[in-house]
Every structure is written in structure tokens, then in C-alpha cells.
Amino acid sequence: MTQELSTTATPQTGTTSTPQTGTASLPQSGTATVPQAATVAPPRRPGQPRDWWRDAVIYQVYVRSFADSDGDGIGDLRGIRDRLPHLAGLGVDAVWLTPFYASPQADGGYDVSDYRAVDPLFGALDDADDLVREAHRLGLRVIVDIVPNHTSDQHAWFRSALAGGPERAYYHFRPGKGADGELPPNDWESVFGGPAWTRTTNPDGGDGDWYLHLFAPEQPDLDWEHPAVREEFDAVLRFWLDLGVDGFRIDVAHGMVKAPGLPDIGAREQAKMIGAQVLPFFDQDGVHEIHRSWRRLLDTYDGERIGVAEAWAPSPERLALYVRPDELHQAFNFQFLRCPWDPDRMREVVDASLAATASVGAPTTWVLSNHDVTRHTTRYGGGEQGLRRARAAALLMLALPGSVYVYQGEELGLPEVTDLPDEVRQDPSFFRAEGQDGFRDGCRVPIPWTRSGTSYGFGSGGSWLPQPADWAELSVEAQTGIAGSTLELYRAALATRREHPGLGAGSGVTWLDAPDGVLAFARDGFVCTMNTRGTDVELPAPGSVLLASATPEFDGGRVRLPADSTVWWAI
């Protein structure tokens, strides 16, 4: 039911209370060192459900680009451990780590050669153990990536498969079409571009069968119909659960089962169809039996361990199937991430997302950026406008019911790095045609910690991707303790979200009447107003300001909302 904004709360009658706000530009001064604002995460609200994931704020760490402890220019596990106080002080509940397993690094670690070993690039198994223990001491849970759709071509299984060993049955090998088998078995395309098949060479030097790889050729897809594959991954999950991790983010959770017969699609540019159309290699019903078995495994461990699906589905209803009560706990809401700066579309996505997850009793997740997409500061227009909108979108996201994912550096307002030289790029899709855009390196540039140094405090030996010259004033050091900075806005928002009884978990919002271009909704004792217009807009003040992304102005019982801004209100 729609309510009148002017009648849902007592208006603020003056300017005696000072809202916590920020300006569109970042300050130019700060402290001399990077403060560690807190050493222990604040306690959760009294009476809060034990299902911590239902309203958790989870911080994604791209391991290569967070913090470098040994000066080789690449982030590592010790670097992450040393910077955990930043995350505790920010107020997040958990940290999600991208893959740090043994890997040839053909795709940033998503090509795993040994699921039980830490790649020397990132440290050793003891470093993983130390990180988990230190995170728990600080009140942070740890979620790690698991990559079950494919292995590295350097995995022992695949090497044996190429040699004709029994592990050949663990992958999708097929004879080619054509008179001499010179054509791929079907018309499937790699997400990274080009055919999804690579032909092998037999031990005698002749042409062999083809193997399936939905991503890079160095990432052969596993055949999950084989019992040995399922048994091995059960053992891998137990290995990391026994070490103490609190859950898994499941890479390509929608891709582990392929349609019987591997039928042709009959269309080109298939990467553009992902998440919008039914495809025979993604979102097949058979994946759900795998996830149900993993849920049963997770439930045998104490401590509320969780599974999170990275799943692309053609509709919110299909996505909700991954989080039914006997399946995984969360699934990424890519519909929200992909939503343009348009209030009508935002409202449609919020409504559809909440309705779909409510139908299965699961929490909705909200995310604006990650390691595979252009940072939202840039997606929303870049520059001052993009930063204003990014800050406003963050407050919208954090006000919605459910769980939130924050990508490293978004709390600093980092933009996408769009001018990386071709010679430094490492995204495998950059070197192939007709797949993803190939520019994922721009969101993976190491984040700045200090104003000075060879890599703004990332490490003593520079950074594996060059950082922009103007990132000094976006650093943690430059923004800490500075009223109006994006970092302090995030800290205030997470603290308020934790403390206010109307925020966090829940299943719905009540939309309120508002001027064109303004989104307004109510929750228990709370109202959120978001002005998506490029100009200020005036309306009755719903209550007293809790937090604002830009400073509102008051005139009696009315308020002027700045362009591209969000305000939280207590009612």
C-alpha cells in the first residue's frame, strides 16, 4: 500500500540537529598514518536471529589487490591479515576472499591446480590458518571461494586425462564434427570469447578429441555426472571447514550441470545472453541437487557455515531456487548490480528481488560492484556526478532488507581505472574476441592505504597493476577521521545499520509517495529518501536525519534534498 510521505512521520522543524553527511568531493587533509579504527567488531543487536547471514555486510577482498606483505607487488594472505583491523573498524560482519589456491594464474586464480594448497604467490597454508584465526578474534567471519565448474589444465586430473587415464571421464571430452573431426562438437562459445572447445593432441601426435571449457582453454569444465567429482569436492569443502572457514562463495554455481546431449544454441554472442536467456550450459535444474547435498554437508558443522551462489539466472524467480530452505543460504543479486541510474527500474528490481526471495523464505542480497564489473562510481557517470551517485546508491543498498556485499575500495569511492596500458593487462578475455568486454583489470587495481609510497601503502615493491596518480587523496589515510569523506560515510552507515532496529534483516519495504525522480520507502521507525535527479528537490521532512550522503537543507517542516543524494530518517 502506498502512503503519503508527508503524513508518515513528524517533520523536522529546524536545523538544531546536525546530520551526518558528506560532500561530493573528497577532503584534502588527513592524519599522518593509517588509523586502525577498531580492533573488535561491535556486538550484534540483542535478540537478533542466529542466522547471521540474513543481514550480514560482507566485504569482498580481491586477494591480489588488497595488501602486499612481502614487497613483490602482489597482495597476499599476510597482507590481508595485517589489514583486518580496517575491516573490523569499518563495521562489516565477514570477509570473502577470492581464490588463493595453487594455480598457474591463467585467470587470476580461478584456474585451480590444487584445491588444498595455498599458491606460494599468496603465502602458505599456515598463513590461511592465521588469517582465519585473527579474523575470528576480531569478530569477523571468513568466506572463501570454491571453484567447482572447472579445474586448471595443470590439475593432476586433467594431466592424467590427456594421457588417457581414467580421469578423462571427469571432464567433457567429445569427438569433433566434420569428416576428420576438425570442427568443435557443438556451437557453444566461451564466456571469454571464441569456441568453448579446444582440440587435444593424442600421445602419438595425432589429432584427438575436443574438451569443453566455458571460460579459458586453461579451465576445462568438470563433468559433475561422475561420482568421483562429487566425492572430491565434498572432501575439499570439509578440508577448509575443518580449518575454520565460515562458508563458501561458489563460483559459477549455475554452470556445473549441462543439458543432456550438449545441444547447439543456434545463436552467436552467447556471453551477452547470460542472465537473460535460458542456455543449455547454465542454470540447468540438475545443479540444485548438488547444492542440496552441500547444504547437508554444511549443516553438519557448528557455527552456522554458509554457501553463497554466484549464479546467473534469467529471472529473479529462477535465482530464488538456489536459496530454497534446503539449498544455499544466499545468491548474488546481479539484477540490482546491473540496474541503471533510473528510479523506476530501481524500484522494479527491488520489488522483484524481495518478492522472489520471500517466496522461499530467504534473504535478498544487494551488491553494487565486484571484481568482474566496472566500479559503480564510473558506471554512474564518473567524476563528481559518479561519486555523488555512488554514495547515494550505497545508502539505498544498505537501507534495504537483507544482506549486503561491499567490494574492496568502494568505501573509498574508487573509480574504475580506464586507461591501463595494454601491456599491463592480465584479464584473459582481453586477449580474445567476442566474449566479456576484457577490461576487468580496471576494477582490480590495488587499493590505496596511504598518501605516499611506491604504491600508496599497498606494499613496498609497487603494485602489479599501476595505480592512478590522483589516488593519494582517496586513500584510507586521507579519508580517515575526515567529516564528509566516503570512508566515514560507510563507517557511519554500517554503525547505524547495526544499531537501528528498522534496518538489516527483513522481507519488504513500504513505498511512499514522492516527487518524480525520488525513491522513498519506510521500514520500522525508518524512512529512506533517494533523489536520483540532477537537481535539488523539495518535500516535507519525514523525520529527523540519521545519515545523509550530501547535506540536506531545512526550511520549517520542509527539506531540500540535494541532487543525486540519499537521506536516512528516524521517524
Disulfide bonds with the S-S distance in Angstrom:
none
